[in-house]
Amino acid sequence: MSHHTHPAQFPRVRMRRMRRDDFSRRLMRETTLAAADFIYPVFVMEGSKERVAVPSMPGVERMTVDELVREAEAVAKLGVPAMALFPVTAPEAKSLDGREAWNPEGLAQRAVRALKQAIPELGVITDVALDPFTTHGQDGIIDATGYVMNDVTVEALVKQALSHAEAGADVVAPSDMMDGRIGAVRDALEAGGHIHTRILAYSAKYASSFYGPFRDAVGSAGNLGKGNKYNYQMDPANSDEALREVQLDLDEGADMVMIKPGMPYLDIVRRVKDSFGVPTFVYQVSGEYAMLMAAARNGWLDERAVILESLTSIKRAGADGILTYFALDAARKLRQA
């Protein structure tokens, strides 16, 4: 009998052939990660020459404005396109109506001016929401029962967004989930002559339990206490609703949309990208960062591998860009690759 067995007994298509060598794996790789995919979220605080560690986020620090500018120089050198600013508001600056949010001399506003002066080409994104500024830690202005009032809050958010645009912010990012705020902010920016200011809408922001460490970092956790955000942030059980939220924000003038959190919501990312084909961003949130770092520091996961894998999976799901606390670290790791 011939040793040439009948070819039908062999798989004609061997998927493993292309996986055999690094060169062929690279040639057919569908998703590539680059520094240009990242936005670096940073916590800014009052004072000078100071950095304070955030205990629930190993490796993350709150920074004073001068330190922030130094950090931004590293960000720009690594090719990361933008930073997202989150101010830590002093307790005495907090109020029921969060009015410090639109103070032209506020911390966020000063930080924007310092960054745009030092590194004008670096994109500066500001958070538009009242939670760092309210005594109760909600993202808006509350009535006697504690319910966040929508339209009054939107008026405050418009003032906040305008103050950021006037300070030189390239992108305002409303993260509050009030109805109609994108349209109101867009109209105000246009009327104020800020026609180039982009809006990154937190369109599908879920009422997630993965935000805990962030609230510690900006100092709103204690203010929120046992409160929650269920009456404005989205129910984690919903997916169709996210498409409606995105559609509304696009109709109201958003330039970019965001899904938050990241990995537990990648099905939403894919649906949004497939449905609208617009610039789509994902926030890999503080809890996701904290979980990966805790496991890595315990020796349970390979830190470099899981950081890059988690970011690649978010991009593969349809994200154009990712807000991640790993931005600097991942950009450095990609340079070594």
N, C-alpha and C positions, 0 to 999 in steps of 0.2 A: 504493500500500500504506500502511496506517495506521502512523503512528509509534508507536502504542500496541502494542508487541510483546506477544505472548501472555504473561500473567503466569506461566505454568508455566516460562518461561525464566529467571525471577528466583528467587533463593533467598527463600523465604517467611520462613525463620528466618535472621536475620542476627545471629550472636553478637556481632558487632562493635558493634551499635547500643548495647548497654548499656556497652560499653567506651569510647564516644566521649567522654564528659565525666566530669570528676572527681565531680560530684554522683551520677551513676548508678553509677559504680564503687564509690563509698562506700556507696550504698544496698544493694548486693548483696554487699558484702564479707563473707565467711564467717568469717574469723578476724581478731580484733583483739587487738593486743598492748597491755598496760597495765603500769604499774609494779607493780600488784598481782599480776602473774604471776611476779615475780622473788624469788629468795632470793639474798642476797649472801654468797658464801664469803670469809672473811677469815683471814689468818695472823697469829697473835698471838705475841709474843715477850717475854722478860724485859727488865726495864729500865724507863726512863721517858723521855718526851719524845723518842722516837726512831722513825724510819721507815727501813727498809732496802729498797732496790729488789731485786726478784727478777729476775736477768738474763734468764732464759729466758721471762719473762712481762712484756713491756714494759708499764709503767703500773701494775703490781701491786707492792705493798709489804708487807713484814712490819711489824707495828705493836706498840708497847708498849701496855699496858692503857689508859693515859690517852689515848693517840692513838686507840685503838680506840673509846673512848667519844665522842670528838669526831667520828669517822667515822660512828658510829651515829646521832648527831644529824642528820647530813646524810641518812642512809639513811631515817630516820623522816620527815623533812621532805618527801622526794621521794615518799613513799607506798609505798616498798618494805616489805613486811610483816615480813620476817625476815632475820636474819643466821645464817650457819653458821660456827662457830668451829673453827679448826684450829691447835693449839698447836705452836710450835717448841720442842722439848725440848733443854735443854742436854746435851751429851755425858755429863757426870758424873751426870746424873739418869737415864740409860738403864741398863737391867739385863736379865738373861736373862728374868726373869718380867714385866718391864714394870710393876713395882709402883707407880711414880710416877703411873700412870694413875688410880689411885683415892685419891691423896693429897688430903685435904680442902683443903689449902692449895696444891694444884697450880695451875699457870698457867691451865688451862682453867676450873677451879673459881673462881679469883679473878676471872677475866674475866667469867664468868657473873654473879657477885654484883655486880660494878661496873656491868655493863650493865643488869641488872634494877633496880638502885637508881636509875640515872640516867634511863633511858627504859623504864619498866615495860611500856608498851604494845607495844614492839617485840618480836617473837618471837625467842627465842634457841634455836638448834639446836646441839647438841653432837655431835661425832664420837665414836662408841663403837668403838674399835679400838685395838690395842696397837702398831701399827707405829711411831708417833712415840716410843715409850717403850722399845722393845727394842733391844738391842745389835746384833741381826742384821737388823733392819728388816722382819721378818715380822709379820703381823697377829695373831700368837698365840704360844703357848709351845711351844717345839720339844723333840723327843726327841733321843736321842744321834745319830740319823741325819739330823737337820735337818728331819724331818717335823713340821708343825704339828699338835699334838694337839688334837683337837676339844673334848672335854668339860672338860678342865682349863682350856682357853682360855675356854670359856663361863662358867665360875665366875669368872674374872678380869673378863670383860666385864660380868657382873652387878654386881660391886663398883664398876666404873667407872661404869656407868649410874646406880646408886644415888647415887654421890657427885655426879654431875651434877644429878640430880633434887633432892638435898638443897641444892645450891647455888642452885637456882631455875630450872634449864633448863626451858623449855616443851616442848621436843621432844628426845628422844634419837634419834640416827641411827646404828644399828649398820652399819658399812661393811665388816665383817670377813669375811662369807660363811661363818661356821661354821654347821653344822647345828644346829637347835634353839635358837639363841640368842634368837630373838624371843620364844618361849614362856617361856624362863627369865627374860628381862628383864621381860616382862609380869607374871609371877607375883611376882617380887621387888618390882616397883613397887606392885602391889596390896597385897601383904603389908606393905609399908612405909608404906601410906597415901597413896602418890603416885598417886591414881586419875585425876588430870587430866593427868598427863604423857603426851604423845603419843609414839608410836614411828613414825619414818619409816624404814622398812626398806630398805636397799640390797638389793633382792630379786634383781634381775638385774644383778649387777656382773661385767663381763667382764674377763678377763685381757688387758687392752688395752695396746698400745704407746703410747697417747695420754696416759698418766699421767706421763710423764717429768718435765716441768717442775714438777708438784706435788711430786714426791719431792725435787726440789731445794729447793723453797720451804719444806717442813717439815723438811728436813735428814735424810731417811731414805734418800736415794739411795745415799750412801756406805756406809751400814750394810748395805743389801741387796746391794750389789756386783753379782756375777754371778748372784745368786739370782733366783728367779722365784716367781710365785704361782699356778702352773698347777694345783696340787692343791686349791685352794679357790675361786679365782675361775673364772667360767664361760668355756668355750671359745667364741671369737668365731664359730665355725662353727655354733653351735647356736641354735635358736629355740624348738622345742617345750619344751625343758628349762626355758626361762625361765618358761613358763606354770606348770610344776610348782613352781618356786621361789616364784613369786608366790602361788600357791594355799596353799602351806605357811605362808608368812609371814602371810597373812590369817587362816588357821585358828588360828595361834598368837597372834593379837591385835595385828597391825600395824594402825595407823590409816591409814597412807599407804605406798605402795610407790614404789620408784625404779628407774629403768633408767639404767645408766651404762656407757660414755659416751653422747653425744647423737647427733649427726648420722649416724654410721655405723650406728646401731642404731634408726633411726626405725620400721623395720618391726616391731620388737619392741614399741615404744611403742604402735603402733596395735593390735597383737594383744592386748596386755595391757588396753588401755582397752576394746576391743570385748568381750573375754572377761569382764572383772570389773566394769567401770564404777565402780571405786573411785578415790579421790584418787590420781592418778598423776603422779609427778615425774620430771624428767630432769636429769641433771648434764651441762651442757656443760663438758667437762673442760679441764684446763690445756693439753693439746696442741691442742685445737680453738681455744682462745683464742690460743695462741702462733702457730698457722698463719695465722689471719686477721690478727693484728696485724703479723706479719712481712711478709705480702703487702701490707697497707695501707701500712706504713711504707716499703716499697720503691716505692710508687706503682703497684703492679700491680693493686690492687683499691680500690674506693671504700669507705673505712672505715665511714662512717655507713650506707651502703646494705647492705653485707654483714653488719654486726652485726644490724640490724633484720630482714633477710631470714633469717638463720640462726635467730634467735629465733622468728620467725613460723613457720618451717617445723617447728620442734620443737613449738610449740603446735598447729599444724594437724594434726600426726601423732597428737595425743591427749593431750598433756601438760597438766595443770592448772597446773603451776608449773615453773619452770626455775631450777636453781642455776647462776648464771653470774657470771663475773668482770666481765662487762659491765653488771651490774645498775644501778649508779649512772649510768654513762654512757648506757645505753639509756633509763633513766627520764628523764634530762635531755633526750635527743634527742626522746623522745615528747612532752615538754612543748612543744618548739619546733615540732613538726609542725603 
